[in-house]
């Protein structure tokens, strides 16, 4: 396994802490783990660091999460993005796909 970068976009402090606790040790040894809590910073970090993996909530302050997802997709079309959210609207899931 080479060196990888993961970006976590999550505004809830408990969720962010959980993801950092679970993923932190792996990325500490094999790469970089970046975090942010708002959409504006998320797009900037994605462009600057070109992460291999993004774990993101779509209910984040600063902008509509789906808009950030689309911006990141334009910047990094081959990046693996996983949406981690408690939003249950079918329309939202359709747009994400």
Backbone as XML, in Angstrom:
<?xml version="1.0"?>
<chain id="A" units="angstrom">
  <residue number="1" name="UNK">
    <atom name="N" x="0.851" y="-1.185" z="0.000"/>
    <atom name="CA" x="0.000" y="0.000" z="0.000"/>
    <atom name="C" x="0.884" y="1.230" z="0.000"/>
  </residue>
  <residue number="2" name="UNK">
    <atom name="N" x="0.618" y="2.127" z="-0.940"/>
    <atom name="CA" x="1.376" y="3.362" z="-1.019"/>
    <atom name="C" x="0.831" y="4.405" z="-0.070"/>
  </residue>
  <residue number="3" name="UNK">
    <atom name="N" x="1.176" y="5.640" z="-0.334"/>
    <atom name="CA" x="0.710" y="6.753" z="0.486"/>
    <atom name="C" x="-0.584" y="7.309" z="-0.111"/>
  </residue>
  <residue number="4" name="UNK">
    <atom name="N" x="-1.600" y="7.448" z="0.725"/>
    <atom name="CA" x="-2.907" y="7.931" z="0.288"/>
    <atom name="C" x="-3.337" y="9.132" z="1.115"/>
  </residue>
  <residue number="5" name="UNK">
    <atom name="N" x="-4.229" y="9.918" z="0.522"/>
    <atom name="CA" x="-4.801" y="11.060" z="1.227"/>
    <atom name="C" x="-6.307" y="10.889" z="1.296"/>
  </residue>
  <residue number="6" name="UNK">
    <atom name="N" x="-6.847" y="11.112" z="2.485"/>
    <atom name="CA" x="-8.291" y="11.038" z="2.708"/>
    <atom name="C" x="-8.759" y="12.383" z="3.259"/>
  </residue>
  <residue number="7" name="UNK">
    <atom name="N" x="-9.856" y="12.882" z="2.728"/>
    <atom name="CA" x="-10.468" y="14.110" z="3.207"/>
    <atom name="C" x="-11.819" y="13.759" z="3.811"/>
  </residue>
  <residue number="8" name="UNK">
    <atom name="N" x="-12.017" y="14.137" z="5.067"/>
    <atom name="CA" x="-13.298" y="13.951" z="5.737"/>
    <atom name="C" x="-13.984" y="15.314" z="5.821"/>
  </residue>
  <residue number="9" name="UNK">
    <atom name="N" x="-15.202" y="15.392" z="5.296"/>
    <atom name="CA" x="-15.997" y="16.618" z="5.332"/>
    <atom name="C" x="-17.208" y="16.329" z="6.216"/>
  </residue>
  <residue number="10" name="UNK">
    <atom name="N" x="-17.171" y="16.823" z="7.425"/>
    <atom name="CA" x="-18.217" y="16.513" z="8.416"/>
    <atom name="C" x="-18.323" y="17.658" z="9.404"/>
  </residue>
  <residue number="11" name="UNK">
    <atom name="N" x="-19.526" y="18.214" z="9.578"/>
    <atom name="CA" x="-19.691" y="19.342" z="10.491"/>
    <atom name="C" x="-20.019" y="18.918" z="11.915"/>
  </residue>
  <residue number="12" name="UNK">
    <atom name="N" x="-20.523" y="17.705" z="12.104"/>
    <atom name="CA" x="-20.872" y="17.244" z="13.446"/>
    <atom name="C" x="-19.601" y="16.809" z="14.179"/>
  </residue>
  <residue number="13" name="UNK">
    <atom name="N" x="-19.272" y="17.462" z="15.310"/>
    <atom name="CA" x="-18.022" y="17.150" z="16.012"/>
    <atom name="C" x="-17.909" y="15.696" z="16.462"/>
  </residue>
  <residue number="14" name="UNK">
    <atom name="N" x="-19.014" y="15.086" z="16.880"/>
    <atom name="CA" x="-18.959" y="13.686" z="17.317"/>
    <atom name="C" x="-18.691" y="12.740" z="16.148"/>
  </residue>
  <residue number="15" name="UNK">
    <atom name="N" x="-19.350" y="12.988" z="15.029"/>
    <atom name="CA" x="-19.131" y="12.160" z="13.841"/>
    <atom name="C" x="-17.700" y="12.327" z="13.328"/>
  </residue>
  <residue number="16" name="UNK">
    <atom name="N" x="-17.232" y="13.557" z="13.300"/>
    <atom name="CA" x="-15.871" y="13.825" z="12.846"/>
    <atom name="C" x="-14.856" y="13.134" z="13.751"/>
  </residue>
  <residue number="17" name="UNK">
    <atom name="N" x="-15.060" y="13.238" z="15.043"/>
    <atom name="CA" x="-14.167" y="12.583" z="15.996"/>
    <atom name="C" x="-14.166" y="11.069" z="15.796"/>
  </residue>
  <residue number="18" name="UNK">
    <atom name="N" x="-15.346" y="10.487" z="15.596"/>
    <atom name="CA" x="-15.442" y="9.045" z="15.362"/>
    <atom name="C" x="-14.649" y="8.637" z="14.119"/>
  </residue>
  <residue number="19" name="UNK">
    <atom name="N" x="-14.857" y="9.338" z="13.008"/>
    <atom name="CA" x="-14.162" y="8.995" z="11.770"/>
    <atom name="C" x="-12.653" y="9.162" z="11.911"/>
  </residue>
  <residue number="20" name="UNK">
    <atom name="N" x="-12.227" y="10.208" z="12.610"/>
    <atom name="CA" x="-10.801" y="10.403" z="12.843"/>
    <atom name="C" x="-10.230" y="9.283" z="13.716"/>
  </residue>
  <residue number="21" name="UNK">
    <atom name="N" x="-10.976" y="8.852" z="14.715"/>
    <atom name="CA" x="-10.522" y="7.791" z="15.607"/>
    <atom name="C" x="-10.366" y="6.474" z="14.846"/>
  </residue>
  <residue number="22" name="UNK">
    <atom name="N" x="-11.321" y="6.181" z="13.991"/>
    <atom name="CA" x="-11.285" y="4.927" z="13.236"/>
    <atom name="C" x="-10.205" y="4.956" z="12.146"/>
  </residue>
  <residue number="23" name="UNK">
    <atom name="N" x="-10.141" y="6.043" z="11.400"/>
    <atom name="CA" x="-9.234" y="6.105" z="10.252"/>
    <atom name="C" x="-7.856" y="6.665" z="10.576"/>
  </residue>
  <residue number="24" name="UNK">
    <atom name="N" x="-7.765" y="7.446" z="11.638"/>
    <atom name="CA" x="-6.508" y="8.110" z="11.982"/>
    <atom name="C" x="-5.291" y="7.208" z="12.026"/>
  </residue>
  <residue number="25" name="UNK">
    <atom name="N" x="-5.332" y="6.099" z="12.748"/>
    <atom name="CA" x="-4.146" y="5.242" z="12.836"/>
    <atom name="C" x="-3.676" y="4.716" z="11.475"/>
  </residue>
  <residue number="26" name="UNK">
    <atom name="N" x="-4.599" y="4.356" z="10.603"/>
    <atom name="CA" x="-4.230" y="3.850" z="9.290"/>
    <atom name="C" x="-3.544" y="4.934" z="8.458"/>
  </residue>
  <residue number="27" name="UNK">
    <atom name="N" x="-4.107" y="6.124" z="8.464"/>
    <atom name="CA" x="-3.541" y="7.187" z="7.648"/>
    <atom name="C" x="-2.293" y="7.791" z="8.286"/>
  </residue>
  <residue number="28" name="UNK">
    <atom name="N" x="-2.154" y="7.671" z="9.580"/>
    <atom name="CA" x="-0.945" y="8.153" z="10.236"/>
    <atom name="C" x="0.263" y="7.379" z="9.731"/>
  </residue>
  <residue number="29" name="UNK">
    <atom name="N" x="0.085" y="6.085" z="9.492"/>
    <atom name="CA" x="1.178" y="5.243" z="9.021"/>
    <atom name="C" x="1.343" y="5.278" z="7.507"/>
  </residue>
  <residue number="30" name="UNK">
    <atom name="N" x="0.260" y="5.424" z="6.772"/>
    <atom name="CA" x="0.295" y="5.245" z="5.323"/>
    <atom name="C" x="-0.150" y="6.442" z="4.498"/>
  </residue>
  <residue number="31" name="UNK">
    <atom name="N" x="-0.308" y="7.595" z="5.107"/>
    <atom name="CA" x="-0.758" y="8.715" z="4.295"/>
    <atom name="C" x="-1.140" y="9.925" z="5.107"/>
  </residue>
  <residue number="32" name="UNK">
    <atom name="N" x="-2.117" y="10.655" z="4.585"/>
    <atom name="CA" x="-2.546" y="11.912" z="5.186"/>
    <atom name="C" x="-4.053" y="11.899" z="5.373"/>
  </residue>
  <residue number="33" name="UNK">
    <atom name="N" x="-4.489" y="12.321" z="6.544"/>
    <atom name="CA" x="-5.912" y="12.435" z="6.840"/>
    <atom name="C" x="-6.223" y="13.910" z="7.068"/>
  </residue>
  <residue number="34" name="UNK">
    <atom name="N" x="-7.053" y="14.474" z="6.193"/>
    <atom name="CA" x="-7.455" y="15.878" z="6.282"/>
    <atom name="C" x="-8.906" y="15.948" z="6.725"/>
  </residue>
  <residue number="35" name="UNK">
    <atom name="N" x="-9.252" y="16.996" z="7.456"/>
    <atom name="CA" x="-10.637" y="17.177" z="7.883"/>
    <atom name="C" x="-11.063" y="18.620" z="7.696"/>
  </residue>
  <residue number="36" name="UNK">
    <atom name="N" x="-12.358" y="18.795" z="7.506"/>
    <atom name="CA" x="-12.927" y="20.137" z="7.504"/>
    <atom name="C" x="-14.395" y="20.035" z="7.873"/>
  </residue>
  <residue number="37" name="UNK">
    <atom name="N" x="-14.945" y="21.175" z="8.274"/>
    <atom name="CA" x="-16.321" y="21.192" z="8.771"/>
    <atom name="C" x="-17.250" y="22.076" z="7.953"/>
  </residue>
  <residue number="38" name="UNK">
    <atom name="N" x="-16.776" y="22.612" z="6.821"/>
    <atom name="CA" x="-17.664" y="23.422" z="5.993"/>
    <atom name="C" x="-17.353" y="23.223" z="4.514"/>
  </residue>
  <residue number="39" name="UNK">
    <atom name="N" x="-18.332" y="23.536" z="3.688"/>
    <atom name="CA" x="-18.236" y="23.291" z="2.260"/>
    <atom name="C" x="-17.208" y="24.121" z="1.533"/>
  </residue>
  <residue number="40" name="UNK">
    <atom name="N" x="-17.043" y="25.373" z="1.909"/>
    <atom name="CA" x="-16.091" y="26.245" z="1.237"/>
    <atom name="C" x="-14.668" y="25.720" z="1.420"/>
  </residue>
  <residue number="41" name="UNK">
    <atom name="N" x="-14.336" y="25.364" z="2.643"/>
    <atom name="CA" x="-13.004" y="24.819" z="2.918"/>
    <atom name="C" x="-12.830" y="23.457" z="2.245"/>
  </residue>
  <residue number="42" name="UNK">
    <atom name="N" x="-13.893" y="22.676" z="2.160"/>
    <atom name="CA" x="-13.826" y="21.347" z="1.549"/>
    <atom name="C" x="-13.367" y="21.422" z="0.095"/>
  </residue>
  <residue number="43" name="UNK">
    <atom name="N" x="-13.979" y="22.300" z="-0.673"/>
    <atom name="CA" x="-13.605" y="22.434" z="-2.083"/>
    <atom name="C" x="-12.161" y="22.893" z="-2.218"/>
  </residue>
  <residue number="44" name="UNK">
    <atom name="N" x="-11.742" y="23.807" z="-1.363"/>
    <atom name="CA" x="-10.364" y="24.311" z="-1.396"/>
    <atom name="C" x="-9.367" y="23.196" z="-1.063"/>
  </residue>
  <residue number="45" name="UNK">
    <atom name="N" x="-9.648" y="22.424" z="-0.008"/>
    <atom name="CA" x="-8.751" y="21.323" z="0.365"/>
    <atom name="C" x="-8.698" y="20.255" z="-0.724"/>
  </residue>
  <residue number="46" name="UNK">
    <atom name="N" x="-9.832" y="19.962" z="-1.324"/>
    <atom name="CA" x="-9.865" y="18.963" z="-2.395"/>
    <atom name="C" x="-8.993" y="19.400" z="-3.564"/>
  </residue>
  <residue number="47" name="UNK">
    <atom name="N" x="-9.084" y="20.664" z="-3.920"/>
    <atom name="CA" x="-8.286" y="21.168" z="-5.037"/>
    <atom name="C" x="-6.801" y="21.191" z="-4.690"/>
  </residue>
  <residue number="48" name="UNK">
    <atom name="N" x="-6.457" y="21.605" z="-3.484"/>
    <atom name="CA" x="-5.050" y="21.716" z="-3.080"/>
    <atom name="C" x="-4.369" y="20.365" z="-2.882"/>
  </residue>
  <residue number="49" name="UNK">
    <atom name="N" x="-5.090" y="19.395" z="-2.289"/>
    <atom name="CA" x="-4.452" y="18.135" z="-1.880"/>
    <atom name="C" x="-4.804" y="16.938" z="-2.748"/>
  </residue>
  <residue number="50" name="UNK">
    <atom name="N" x="-5.801" y="17.066" z="-3.628"/>
    <atom name="CA" x="-6.227" y="15.994" z="-4.517"/>
    <atom name="C" x="-6.304" y="14.648" z="-3.791"/>
  </residue>
  <residue number="51" name="UNK">
    <atom name="N" x="-7.212" y="14.527" z="-2.813"/>
    <atom name="CA" x="-7.307" y="13.285" z="-2.043"/>
    <atom name="C" x="-7.723" y="12.097" z="-2.903"/>
  </residue>
  <residue number="52" name="UNK">
    <atom name="N" x="-7.330" y="10.918" z="-2.458"/>
    <atom name="CA" x="-7.714" y="9.673" z="-3.126"/>
    <atom name="C" x="-9.110" y="9.244" z="-2.703"/>
  </residue>
  <residue number="53" name="UNK">
    <atom name="N" x="-9.488" y="9.609" z="-1.487"/>
    <atom name="CA" x="-10.768" y="9.230" z="-0.906"/>
    <atom name="C" x="-11.365" y="10.421" z="-0.177"/>
  </residue>
  <residue number="54" name="UNK">
    <atom name="N" x="-12.661" y="10.632" z="-0.368"/>
    <atom name="CA" x="-13.382" y="11.671" z="0.367"/>
    <atom name="C" x="-14.588" y="11.028" z="1.032"/>
  </residue>
  <residue number="55" name="UNK">
    <atom name="N" x="-14.701" y="11.238" z="2.335"/>
    <atom name="CA" x="-15.887" y="10.838" z="3.093"/>
    <atom name="C" x="-16.606" y="12.127" z="3.440"/>
  </residue>
  <residue number="56" name="UNK">
    <atom name="N" x="-17.825" y="12.286" z="2.973"/>
    <atom name="CA" x="-18.478" y="13.572" z="3.182"/>
    <atom name="C" x="-19.928" y="13.456" z="3.603"/>
  </residue>
  <residue number="57" name="UNK">
    <atom name="N" x="-20.288" y="14.375" z="4.472"/>
    <atom name="CA" x="-21.681" y="14.593" z="4.825"/>
    <atom name="C" x="-22.213" y="15.578" z="3.803"/>
  </residue>
  <residue number="58" name="UNK">
    <atom name="N" x="-23.453" y="15.466" z="3.432"/>
    <atom name="CA" x="-24.006" y="16.433" z="2.488"/>
    <atom name="C" x="-24.819" y="17.511" z="3.184"/>
  </residue>
  <residue number="59" name="UNK">
    <atom name="N" x="-24.905" y="17.430" z="4.494"/>
    <atom name="CA" x="-25.566" y="18.475" z="5.272"/>
    <atom name="C" x="-24.474" y="19.242" z="6.027"/>
  </residue>
  <residue number="60" name="UNK">
    <atom name="N" x="-23.810" y="20.145" z="5.304"/>
    <atom name="CA" x="-22.689" y="20.889" z="5.872"/>
    <atom name="C" x="-22.924" y="22.384" z="5.707"/>
  </residue>
  <residue number="61" name="UNK">
    <atom name="N" x="-22.403" y="23.182" z="6.654"/>
    <atom name="CA" x="-22.583" y="24.632" z="6.540"/>
    <atom name="C" x="-21.701" y="25.225" z="5.444"/>
  </residue>
  <residue number="62" name="UNK">
    <atom name="N" x="-22.082" y="26.386" z="4.986"/>
    <atom name="CA" x="-21.278" y="27.100" z="4.001"/>
    <atom name="C" x="-21.815" y="26.971" z="2.594"/>
  </residue>
  <residue number="63" name="UNK">
    <atom name="N" x="-22.519" y="25.893" z="2.319"/>
    <atom name="CA" x="-23.094" y="25.674" z="0.998"/>
    <atom name="C" x="-23.930" y="24.405" z="1.024"/>
  </residue>
  <residue number="64" name="UNK">
    <atom name="N" x="-24.639" y="24.142" z="-0.019"/>
    <atom name="CA" x="-25.377" y="22.883" z="-0.163"/>
    <atom name="C" x="-24.365" y="21.774" z="-0.447"/>
  </residue>
  <residue number="65" name="UNK">
    <atom name="N" x="-24.415" y="20.713" z="0.318"/>
    <atom name="CA" x="-23.457" y="19.625" z="0.186"/>
    <atom name="C" x="-23.413" y="19.008" z="-1.199"/>
  </residue>
  <residue number="66" name="UNK">
    <atom name="N" x="-24.563" y="18.898" z="-1.846"/>
    <atom name="CA" x="-24.590" y="18.324" z="-3.197"/>
    <atom name="C" x="-23.864" y="19.230" z="-4.187"/>
  </residue>
  <residue number="67" name="UNK">
    <atom name="N" x="-23.921" y="20.542" z="-3.968"/>
    <atom name="CA" x="-23.181" y="21.460" z="-4.838"/>
    <atom name="C" x="-21.677" y="21.265" z="-4.665"/>
  </residue>
  <residue number="68" name="UNK">
    <atom name="N" x="-21.241" y="21.058" z="-3.425"/>
    <atom name="CA" x="-19.815" y="20.790" z="-3.174"/>
    <atom name="C" x="-19.409" y="19.475" z="-3.823"/>
  </residue>
  <residue number="69" name="UNK">
    <atom name="N" x="-20.265" y="18.475" z="-3.725"/>
    <atom name="CA" x="-19.989" y="17.193" z="-4.368"/>
    <atom name="C" x="-19.771" y="17.384" z="-5.865"/>
  </residue>
  <residue number="70" name="UNK">
    <atom name="N" x="-20.617" y="18.155" z="-6.503"/>
    <atom name="CA" x="-20.480" y="18.414" z="-7.937"/>
    <atom name="C" x="-19.197" y="19.184" z="-8.248"/>
  </residue>
  <residue number="71" name="UNK">
    <atom name="N" x="-18.847" y="20.169" z="-7.412"/>
    <atom name="CA" x="-17.601" y="20.922" z="-7.621"/>
    <atom name="C" x="-16.387" y="20.011" z="-7.513"/>
  </residue>
  <residue number="72" name="UNK">
    <atom name="N" x="-16.393" y="19.157" z="-6.506"/>
    <atom name="CA" x="-15.265" y="18.247" z="-6.314"/>
    <atom name="C" x="-15.176" y="17.259" z="-7.482"/>
  </residue>
  <residue number="73" name="UNK">
    <atom name="N" x="-16.317" y="16.771" z="-7.953"/>
    <atom name="CA" x="-16.340" y="15.855" z="-9.092"/>
    <atom name="C" x="-15.701" y="16.502" z="-10.325"/>
  </residue>
  <residue number="74" name="UNK">
    <atom name="N" x="-15.937" y="17.808" z="-10.523"/>
    <atom name="CA" x="-15.337" y="18.511" z="-11.654"/>
    <atom name="C" x="-13.824" y="18.609" z="-11.497"/>
  </residue>
  <residue number="75" name="UNK">
    <atom name="N" x="-13.370" y="18.873" z="-10.284"/>
    <atom name="CA" x="-11.927" y="19.015" z="-10.005"/>
    <atom name="C" x="-11.234" y="17.659" z="-10.033"/>
  </residue>
  <residue number="76" name="UNK">
    <atom name="N" x="-11.867" y="16.650" z="-9.428"/>
    <atom name="CA" x="-11.276" y="15.323" z="-9.254"/>
    <atom name="C" x="-12.233" y="14.245" z="-9.763"/>
  </residue>
  <residue number="77" name="UNK">
    <atom name="N" x="-12.346" y="14.083" z="-11.071"/>
    <atom name="CA" x="-13.340" y="13.150" z="-11.605"/>
    <atom name="C" x="-13.120" y="11.686" z="-11.215"/>
  </residue>
  <residue number="78" name="UNK">
    <atom name="N" x="-11.898" y="11.311" z="-10.856"/>
    <atom name="CA" x="-11.611" y="9.911" z="-10.540"/>
    <atom name="C" x="-11.488" y="9.639" z="-9.044"/>
  </residue>
  <residue number="79" name="UNK">
    <atom name="N" x="-11.745" y="10.635" z="-8.227"/>
    <atom name="CA" x="-11.654" y="10.475" z="-6.776"/>
    <atom name="C" x="-12.809" y="9.603" z="-6.272"/>
  </residue>
  <residue number="80" name="UNK">
    <atom name="N" x="-12.506" y="8.751" z="-5.322"/>
    <atom name="CA" x="-13.537" y="7.925" z="-4.692"/>
    <atom name="C" x="-14.217" y="8.772" z="-3.614"/>
  </residue>
  <residue number="81" name="UNK">
    <atom name="N" x="-15.519" y="8.981" z="-3.749"/>
    <atom name="CA" x="-16.267" y="9.798" z="-2.796"/>
    <atom name="C" x="-17.368" y="8.939" z="-2.186"/>
  </residue>
  <residue number="82" name="UNK">
    <atom name="N" x="-17.405" y="8.917" z="-0.876"/>
    <atom name="CA" x="-18.440" y="8.191" z="-0.153"/>
    <atom name="C" x="-19.239" y="9.182" z="0.684"/>
  </residue>
  <residue number="83" name="UNK">
    <atom name="N" x="-20.547" y="9.161" z="0.513"/>
    <atom name="CA" x="-21.410" y="10.065" z="1.260"/>
    <atom name="C" x="-21.818" y="9.382" z="2.567"/>
  </residue>
  <residue number="84" name="UNK">
    <atom name="N" x="-21.554" y="10.081" z="3.656"/>
    <atom name="CA" x="-21.889" y="9.594" z="4.990"/>
    <atom name="C" x="-22.863" y="10.615" z="5.573"/>
  </residue>
  <residue number="85" name="UNK">
    <atom name="N" x="-24.156" y="10.240" z="5.622"/>
    <atom name="CA" x="-25.151" y="11.208" z="6.068"/>
    <atom name="C" x="-26.353" y="10.508" z="6.679"/>
  </residue>
  <residue number="86" name="UNK">
    <atom name="N" x="-27.118" y="11.265" z="7.420"/>
    <atom name="CA" x="-28.369" y="10.716" z="7.948"/>
    <atom name="C" x="-29.572" y="11.278" z="7.191"/>
  </residue>
  <residue number="87" name="UNK">
    <atom name="N" x="-29.314" y="11.989" z="6.129"/>
    <atom name="CA" x="-30.382" y="12.548" z="5.298"/>
    <atom name="C" x="-31.061" y="11.409" z="4.546"/>
  </residue>
  <residue number="88" name="UNK">
    <atom name="N" x="-32.370" y="11.318" z="4.642"/>
    <atom name="CA" x="-33.083" y="10.158" z="4.116"/>
    <atom name="C" x="-33.948" y="10.456" z="2.886"/>
  </residue>
  <residue number="89" name="UNK">
    <atom name="N" x="-33.761" y="11.589" z="2.257"/>
    <atom name="CA" x="-34.592" y="11.947" z="1.107"/>
    <atom name="C" x="-34.136" y="11.183" z="-0.131"/>
  </residue>
  <residue number="90" name="UNK">
    <atom name="N" x="-35.064" y="10.503" z="-0.791"/>
    <atom name="CA" x="-34.748" y="9.734" z="-1.988"/>
    <atom name="C" x="-34.202" y="10.631" z="-3.096"/>
  </residue>
  <residue number="91" name="UNK">
    <atom name="N" x="-34.758" y="11.830" z="-3.227"/>
    <atom name="CA" x="-34.318" y="12.783" z="-4.254"/>
    <atom name="C" x="-32.842" y="13.118" z="-4.088"/>
  </residue>
  <residue number="92" name="UNK">
    <atom name="N" x="-32.413" y="13.253" z="-2.854"/>
    <atom name="CA" x="-31.019" y="13.553" z="-2.547"/>
    <atom name="C" x="-30.115" y="12.390" z="-2.979"/>
  </residue>
  <residue number="93" name="UNK">
    <atom name="N" x="-30.536" y="11.175" z="-2.696"/>
    <atom name="CA" x="-29.760" y="10.003" z="-3.092"/>
    <atom name="C" x="-29.670" y="9.888" z="-4.605"/>
  </residue>
  <residue number="94" name="UNK">
    <atom name="N" x="-30.764" y="10.166" z="-5.298"/>
    <atom name="CA" x="-30.753" y="10.134" z="-6.761"/>
    <atom name="C" x="-29.762" y="11.135" z="-7.328"/>
  </residue>
  <residue number="95" name="UNK">
    <atom name="N" x="-29.752" y="12.339" z="-6.793"/>
    <atom name="CA" x="-28.836" y="13.375" z="-7.271"/>
    <atom name="C" x="-27.385" y="12.983" z="-7.016"/>
  </residue>
  <residue number="96" name="UNK">
    <atom name="N" x="-27.127" y="12.371" z="-5.877"/>
    <atom name="CA" x="-25.758" y="11.973" z="-5.538"/>
    <atom name="C" x="-25.236" y="10.920" z="-6.518"/>
  </residue>
  <residue number="97" name="UNK">
    <atom name="N" x="-26.108" y="9.999" z="-6.913"/>
    <atom name="CA" x="-25.702" y="8.956" z="-7.849"/>
    <atom name="C" x="-25.448" y="9.566" z="-9.209"/>
  </residue>
</chain>
